[in-house]
Amino acid sequence: MNKFLTSALVCIFLSSCAAWRVQQTVITDDFKHQLNKEPNKIKLFLSVSGYEYTENGEKAELRFEKIPELLKIVKKAYVESDLFELVKEEKLSDIQAMVELKHNVIKNKTLDIVSPATLFLVPSKKIDEVYLKTTFYTGANEKVENILGEIEKEEQIKTYRQLFLVFVMPFKPPFNIFEETLVDLNRSTLLEANDEGMFVQKIVQNVD
């Protein structure tokens, strides 16, 4: 038992890491309460039209093998907003939201080798650059004249791995930070679109 506990503690110390968001996009805690709601929910068709994953700017294996997995994460902000009735067919929608995501991971390949070799006395670092573009259309037709607006958001996540970061890890946990960042970028997108009046029903209903 003592050997197991010792081994577990050693693994925790050696694998400890922490992540910070640069906060290029301001995220508010009271997201839902800042939205101006219409009397009736707007029917919205949500889709992920593209996902590009690169490492050091070069195309790499996709982090998400299936677009539906990514769509589930994106959808969280839309459901949470309580502005929309999400529909499964474009023809049933008042608005379409098409989301494009680019995710670039910056790594130092030398440190990725040196850091483990020194038992993480030498730290390693990676930077996740997350770029989100959302295009809102009225109706079921994805035509230029039907575009309500385009909103772009971006964020960086810096992850450090080093011996004894275990003391920082509880305050800056790296787990699920990419998914949490993606949800927050969609929240920020909805706030901006809402502020610009894209979801006002009179506008939605009068644009063909």
N, C-alpha and C positions, 0 to 999 in steps of 0.2 A: 504493500500500500504506500509506504513512504517513497519507494523508488518510483512508483507511478506518479505520485504527487510532485516529486522533484522533476521528473521528466516533463510533466505538464507545465510546470512553472517555467522551465527552461524554454519550452516551445513558445509560450506566451511572450516571454521577454524577447526572444529572437525574432518572432513574427510580428511584433507590435508595430503599428503604424497609425498615422493620424491624417485626416484630410481637412482642408480648408477651402471654402468657396471665396473667390475674389470679390463676389457681389457686384459684378458689372450691372446686373439687373436688380433693381430694388424690389424686394419681396415684402409685402405687408402681412402682418399677422391676422388682421381682420378683413381678409380678402373678400369674403362673401358679403359682408355688411357694407362694403364700399360700392357695390354694384347697384345701378339703377334698374329696378325690375319693372317690366311691363305687366299689365293685368293678366295677360295670358302668356303661357310659355310659347316660345318660338320653336317651330319644328326644324331641327338641324340634323344634317347628314355629315358625319365626321369621318375623314379618311386620312391615312398616311400615304402620301403620293410618292415619297422617296426617302431613302435612308442611305447615307454614305458614311462608311467607317474607314478611317485611315490611321496609320501610325507613322509619325514623323512626315506627314504629308503624302505618304504612299499608300495606295489601296491595300487593305488587309482583309482578313476574314471577318465577316459580319459578326458583331456582338450579339445581335438578335437574328436568329435564323429565320424567323417568321415575322412578317409585318404585324399580324394580329397580336403578338406579344407586346410589341411597341405601342400599338393602338390602345391596349388596355391601360398602359401607364398614362398616355396622353388624355384618355377619356376621363380620368379621375377629376381633373380640374373642371371639366365641362359639367359633369354630374354634380360636383360640389357646388358650383355656381348657382344651381337651381333656376337658371334662366331658360333652359331648353328642355324640349321633349326630343330625345334622340331617336331618329327614325333609321330604319335599315335600308331604305331605298331612296335614291336621289330624287325620284319623281314625287315623293311625298314631302319633300323638304321646302321650307321657306328660305333657308340659308344653307349653304355648304361651307364647310371649313376644311381646306386641304392643307395638311401639315407636311413640311419637308424638314428633315433633320440631317445635319452634318456633325460628325463626332470625330475629332482628331486627337490622338493620344501622342504626346511628346515624351519620348523616353531617351535616356542616356544609356546606350547599350554597354558602354564601358563600365559605368557604375553598377549596372545590373549584374555584372560579373564580379567586380571588385567588392561590392557591398556584402554579398553572402560569404565571400571568401574571407572577409575580415570579421565574420559573425556580426555584421551590421554596425561595427564601430564606425565605419565609413558609411554615411547615409546614402540612400538612393531616393530619387524623386521622379515623379511623373506628373504631367499636366494634362488634364482632359479639357479640351476646348469644345464646347457644345454650342452649336448654332441652330436656331429654330426660325423657320419662316412659315407664316400662316397666311393663306389667301382666303378671304371670305367672298363668296358669291351669293347672289340672290337666285332663288329658284333652282331648277335642276340642270340648267345649262351653264357649262363652264366657258363662257364667252367673255371677251375683254370688256364688252359693254355692260356685263352683269357683275363686274368686280366691285364690291363694296369698299375693299381696301386690302392692303398687304401690311403685315406687321412682322418685324424681325427682332429677335432677342438673342442674346448670347451670354455665356457665362464660362468661367474657368474654374476648374477644381484642381487644387494642388495636393498631392498625396505624398507624404514622406514616410519612409520606412527606416527605422534606426533602433539600435539597442536602447532600452529604457524609455522608449516612447509609450510604453504601457501605462505610464502615469498620466499621459496626456490623452490617450485613446478614449477614456470614458467621456471626455468633454468634446472631443472632435472625432467621433467614430467614423470610420471610412465605409461602413456597411450601408449599402443601398443609397449612397450619396448621389450617384448618377441618376437613379430613378427619382429621388426626391428633387433634384435640381430640375429635371425635365418637367415634373409636375408644376414646380414653381414658375418656370418659364411660361408654361401655358396659362397659369393664373395671371401672370403679368400681361400676357397677350390679351386675355379677356378683359382685364381692367382697362387697358388702352383702347381696345375696340369699343368697349362700353362708353368710355369717356368721349370718344369721337362720334357717338350716336349711331354706330353701325347696327345696333340691335333695336332701334326704335321701330315699332311695328308699322307706322305709317310709311316709313322709308322702305321697309322690307316688302310691304304689300304693293307699293306703287311702282317699283322697278321691275321690269319684265326681264 
